Amino acid sequence: MATIPLTALECSLEAERLLGQAIRRSGPDSDRAIAMANVYARLARVAIIRETVDRTTEKRGAGS
């Protein structure tokens, strides 16, 4: 089973890599690469939110 990157940057880079594969391929392989790129793009959005919340929480904790 593949390891899923957890940071926004890693997810974004993986999505970009998969879109590059989709451009070079055709048919079902291209469709699969596009679908996986969409998954990683969504993971990147979630990671951005999580990282933002973590930073905000840390700032609030430091200010107390």
C-alpha beads as a LAMMPS data file, in Angstrom:
LAMMPS data file: protein, C-alpha beads

64 atoms
63 bonds

1 atom types
1 bond types

-500.0 500.0 xlo xhi
-500.0 500.0 ylo yhi
-500.0 500.0 zlo zhi

Masses

1 110.0

Atoms # bond

1 1 1 0.000 0.000 0.000
2 1 1 1.270 3.464 -0.871
3 1 1 2.140 6.008 1.787
4 1 1 -0.096 9.061 1.593
5 1 1 1.795 12.348 2.021
6 1 1 0.287 14.463 4.767
7 1 1 1.628 17.967 4.195
8 1 1 -0.033 20.397 1.813
9 1 1 3.188 20.769 -0.165
10 1 1 3.633 17.013 -0.633
11 1 1 0.008 16.602 -1.696
12 1 1 0.283 19.465 -4.174
13 1 1 3.477 18.065 -5.680
14 1 1 1.937 14.607 -6.032
15 1 1 -1.169 16.076 -7.709
16 1 1 1.061 17.959 -10.146
17 1 1 3.073 14.798 -10.897
18 1 1 -0.109 12.806 -11.567
19 1 1 -1.468 15.493 -13.887
20 1 1 1.796 15.313 -15.812
21 1 1 1.252 11.562 -16.185
22 1 1 -2.290 12.157 -17.410
23 1 1 -1.013 14.489 -20.123
24 1 1 1.459 11.867 -21.369
25 1 1 -1.043 8.995 -21.335
26 1 1 -4.425 8.345 -22.863
27 1 1 -7.516 6.303 -22.142
28 1 1 -8.177 4.663 -18.759
29 1 1 -4.624 5.335 -17.502
30 1 1 -5.108 9.042 -18.113
31 1 1 -8.510 9.003 -16.411
32 1 1 -7.051 7.185 -13.406
33 1 1 -4.183 9.685 -13.098
34 1 1 -6.636 12.602 -13.247
35 1 1 -8.832 11.009 -10.577
36 1 1 -5.848 10.457 -8.290
37 1 1 -4.637 14.016 -8.895
38 1 1 -8.053 15.240 -7.740
39 1 1 -7.765 13.130 -4.587
40 1 1 -4.345 14.603 -3.786
41 1 1 -5.606 18.126 -4.514
42 1 1 -8.406 17.593 -1.981
43 1 1 -5.916 16.193 0.528
44 1 1 -3.805 19.324 0.000
45 1 1 -6.796 21.546 0.797
46 1 1 -7.485 19.589 3.985
47 1 1 -3.804 19.757 4.939
48 1 1 -3.748 23.540 4.411
49 1 1 -6.736 23.944 6.720
50 1 1 -5.222 21.589 9.308
51 1 1 -1.843 23.372 9.197
52 1 1 -3.545 26.763 9.534
53 1 1 -5.575 25.595 12.518
54 1 1 -2.442 24.131 14.117
55 1 1 -0.536 27.418 13.706
56 1 1 -3.467 29.440 15.033
57 1 1 -3.792 27.136 18.045
58 1 1 -0.061 27.404 18.741
59 1 1 -0.212 31.218 18.596
60 1 1 -3.171 31.310 20.980
61 1 1 -1.396 28.936 23.364
62 1 1 1.770 31.067 23.316
63 1 1 -0.173 34.238 24.003
64 1 1 -1.896 32.893 27.128

Bonds

1 1 1 2
2 1 2 3
3 1 3 4
4 1 4 5
5 1 5 6
6 1 6 7
7 1 7 8
8 1 8 9
9 1 9 10
10 1 10 11
11 1 11 12
12 1 12 13
13 1 13 14
14 1 14 15
15 1 15 16
16 1 16 17
17 1 17 18
18 1 18 19
19 1 19 20
20 1 20 21
21 1 21 22
22 1 22 23
23 1 23 24
24 1 24 25
25 1 25 26
26 1 26 27
27 1 27 28
28 1 28 29
29 1 29 30
30 1 30 31
31 1 31 32
32 1 32 33
33 1 33 34
34 1 34 35
35 1 35 36
36 1 36 37
37 1 37 38
38 1 38 39
39 1 39 40
40 1 40 41
41 1 41 42
42 1 42 43
43 1 43 44
44 1 44 45
45 1 45 46
46 1 46 47
47 1 47 48
48 1 48 49
49 1 49 50
50 1 50 51
51 1 51 52
52 1 52 53
53 1 53 54
54 1 54 55
55 1 55 56
56 1 56 57
57 1 57 58
58 1 58 59
59 1 59 60
60 1 60 61
61 1 61 62
62 1 62 63
63 1 63 64
